[in-house]
Each structure stands twice: as structure tokens, then as C-alpha cells.
Amino acid sequence: MRLIFPIGELESDLKLSKISGNLEKIKFIAVVEISDLGLVTDIALLEVGGEAELLPEIIMELEPDIFVSDKIDSNIVEALVGNGTKIALTSSDILCEAVRDLLLGRARVLPKGEASLKFAN
């Protein structure tokens, strides 16, 4: 499963980077691959700084299963949900905490409501 996280502030330790749902503040996209067992198998970072208007298209090109953020811009919602991608809202704004929230079922998955990762497919 491919998860996409918008990163507003990159830290030297990637897992401590801050996620951001504000289009103008997103500088990077973290692409996190999760195995069927719920294990992180790969993480990639894509720089997107200064391309806010192209962000929905960039995200769709990455073919995510779930877009995870602490809040979300309506332009991204429209693009993602319209193309079958789920959106998970988390109360955490740190990458590793947001991943943990999703894996433990503490994120609100749209459009189907509350769900843990194993039921989000």
C-alpha cells in the first residue's frame, strides 16, 4: 500500500518531519510503502517546493492508496477522492506519529469514515 504525506518542514531525521495540509507550505512529499503485514518497506522523498498549483496532479501521478495529513485543502480532496484515493486525517503533525495513527486505526479515513489501515483497501 502506498501512502502519501505532505511535508512542510523537513528534519534531518525524516521520521520527525512535520506534515502540512496547507498547499503553500508543502515543500516535499513523503511516499511510504506499507506491506500487507503493516510494516514500512520503503520511504522516498520528492521535492515539490513552489509548485502548489501542480500539487494535486503530482500526487495523482504517484498513484497513492491513501493521502495522509493533519488537514487537507479542498483542491486536493476533489482531485484525490474523484480518482479513488482515500484520505486519512490524523491529529498528528509529525510523520512517524501520523504513520502510527493510521496503522493503529486512529486516523479518520475518507470517504468511508473511521477505519484502520487493514480495512482501508
Secondary structure, 3 states (H helix, E strand, C coil): CEEEEEEEECCCCHHHCEECCCHHHCCEEEEEEECCCCCEEEEEEEECCCCHHHHHHHHHHCCCCEEEECCCCHHHHHHHHHCCCEEEECCCCEHHHHHHHHHCCCCEEECCEECCHHHCC
